[in-house]
Amino acid sequence: MGQQSLNTPVGILSAFDEGGKIVAVEWGRVPEPDPSPLTKEAARQLTAYFDGKLQIFDLPLDPHGSAFQRAVCFEMCRIPYGERLTYGDIAKTLGKPAQAVGSACGHNPIPIIIPCHRVVGSDGSMTGFSGGEGVETKVWLLQHEGMLLV
């Protein structure tokens, strides 16, 4: 398993790979970095994203979780840069309740790359975000992608 940390505008992030796929991005520094070619590429792409030079990540991903959580991750990956959907939008697509989608978003193991920050409440409200400084980090990421928030 490769692991590597990098400094970003939203804090220190660490990327983890397992079996040739990114399995996690977490806030905080790994105590004993052991970069792999894939975690180096993830760090390069995350840096490009934060520098405003990358809008679509191109990395092999393996978000661990239930079949439903993985389906929610797949739907989040379909949300284009600079756009957002509601929990209800994803719930309609999957035929499940919006609360279940919210829970799955909160358990996203690969935030930013799988853009859970692009999912908002039905009225556009900034509901929870499990990474960084919480909702403040979510707002920062959306504004970074050019969304004007009211």
C-alpha positions in Angstrom: 0.0 0.0 0.0 1.4 3.4 -1.0 0.7 6.5 1.0 1.7 10.1 0.5 0.8 13.5 2.0 0.7 16.9 0.5 -0.1 20.4 1.6 -3.2 22.0 0.1 -5.3 25.1 0.7 -7.7 23.0 2.7 -5.1 21.4 4.9 -2.7 18.5 4.7 -4.2 15.6 2.6 -2.9 12.0 2.4 -3.7 9.7 -0.5 -3.6 5.9 -0.1 -3.5 3.2 -2.8 -4.1 -0.5 -2.5 -3.9 -2.9 -5.4 -3.2 -0.2 -8.0 -6.2 1.9 -7.0 -6.8 4.9 -4.8 -8.8 3.8 -1.8 -8.7 6.8 0.4 -7.9 10.5 0.8 -7.8 11.7 4.4 -7.0 14.9 6.2 -3.8 14.8 8.1 -0.2 13.7 7.5 0.8 10.0 7.3 3.4 9.3 9.9 5.6 7.2 7.6 5.1 8.1 4.0 5.7 5.3 1.5 4.8 6.9 -1.9 3.9 4.7 -4.8 3.7 5.8 -8.4 -0.1 6.0 -8.0 0.0 8.2 -4.9 2.5 10.4 -6.6 0.1 10.8 -9.5 -2.8 11.5 -7.1 -0.7 14.2 -5.4 0.2 15.7 -8.8 -3.5 15.8 -9.8 -4.7 17.2 -6.5 -2.0 19.9 -6.7 -3.2 20.7 -10.3 -6.8 20.8 -9.1 -5.9 23.3 -6.3 -3.8 25.3 -8.8 -6.9 25.6 -11.0 -5.3 23.6 -13.8 -7.3 20.3 -13.5 -11.1 19.8 -13.5 -11.4 16.1 -14.1 -9.4 13.5 -12.1 -8.1 10.6 -14.0 -7.2 8.0 -11.4 -8.2 4.4 -10.8 -10.5 4.4 -7.7 -11.8 1.7 -5.4 -14.0 3.4 -2.8 -14.6 0.7 -0.1 -18.1 0.5 1.2 -21.5 -1.2 0.6 -22.9 -1.6 -2.9 -25.1 1.4 -2.2 -22.2 3.6 -1.0 -20.3 2.7 -4.1 -23.3 3.6 -6.3 -23.5 7.0 -4.6 -19.8 7.5 -5.2 -20.3 6.6 -8.9 -23.1 9.2 -9.1 -21.0 11.9 -7.4 -18.2 11.2 -9.9 -20.6 12.1 -12.6 -21.2 15.7 -11.3 -19.2 18.0 -13.5 -16.7 20.5 -12.1 -18.4 23.7 -11.2 -21.8 22.2 -10.8 -23.8 20.6 -8.0 -26.7 18.3 -7.4 -28.9 17.8 -4.4 -29.1 14.7 -2.2 -32.6 14.3 -3.6 -31.3 14.4 -7.2 -29.0 11.4 -6.5 -31.8 9.7 -4.5 -34.1 9.9 -7.4 -31.5 8.4 -9.7 -30.8 5.5 -7.3 -34.4 5.0 -6.1 -33.4 5.5 -2.5 -34.2 8.1 0.2 -32.2 11.3 0.3 -31.1 10.7 3.9 -29.5 7.4 2.8 -27.6 9.4 0.1 -26.5 11.9 2.7 -25.2 9.2 4.9 -23.3 7.6 2.0 -21.8 11.0 1.0 -20.6 11.4 4.6 -18.8 8.1 4.3 -17.1 8.9 1.0 -13.5 7.6 1.5 -12.0 9.6 -1.4 -13.2 13.2 -0.9 -12.4 15.9 -3.4 -11.5 13.2 -6.1 -15.0 11.8 -5.6 -16.6 15.2 -5.2 -19.0 14.9 -2.3 -18.6 18.6 -1.8 -20.8 19.1 -5.0 -23.8 17.6 -3.2 -26.0 20.1 -1.4 -29.4 20.2 0.4 -32.6 20.5 -1.6 -32.7 24.3 -1.0 -29.0 24.7 -1.9 -28.0 24.7 1.7 -24.5 23.6 2.7 -25.1 20.6 4.8 -22.4 18.6 6.5 -19.0 17.8 5.2 -16.8 15.3 6.9 -13.4 16.7 5.9 -11.2 19.5 6.9 -13.0 22.2 8.7 -16.4 20.8 7.8 -18.9 23.0 6.0 -16.3 25.8 5.6 -14.1 23.4 3.6 -17.1 22.4 1.4 -17.9 26.1 0.7 -14.2 26.8 -0.1 -14.1 23.9 -2.6 -17.3 25.0 -4.3 -16.1 28.6 -4.5 -12.8 27.3 -5.9 -14.8 25.7 -8.6 -16.4 29.0 -9.5 -19.8 28.6 -7.8 -21.3 31.7 -6.3 -22.9 30.8 -3.1 -25.6 32.9 -1.4 
